[in-house]
């Protein structure tokens, strides 16, 4: 299942180059591909997450590991939006 998540971050370059995101998702059996604006404007970013199902993703996002990864990467948790196909 593919899910797109968007959110604002403190520093796009720091977030984009951080290994924390990939490490976190891989540890939970998922793959994440990061996206940023091609013109470098704004602080909104997106992640394409390949997950077995929504339950797996939701459970992983509720962990202390997720909170630590988000804090390390400067994610504004209050701006997270999730999109699914269909």
MOHUHU-V779634 format. One line per field, one symbol per residue. ss: DSSP state (h for helix, s for strand, l for the rest). psi: psi as a letter, one per 20 degrees, with the letter a starting at -180 (. if undefined). A space follows every 50 residues. Layout:
BEGIN
ss->???
psi->???
END
This chain:
BEGIN
ss->lssssssssllhhhhhhllhhhhhhhhlllsssssslllllllsssssss lllhhhhhhhhllhhhhhhhhhhlslhhhlssssll
psi->pppppqqqrgogggghipiggggghhhjkrpppqqrphjjqajprqpopo qhrhggggghiirhggggggggikpnhijppppqq.
END
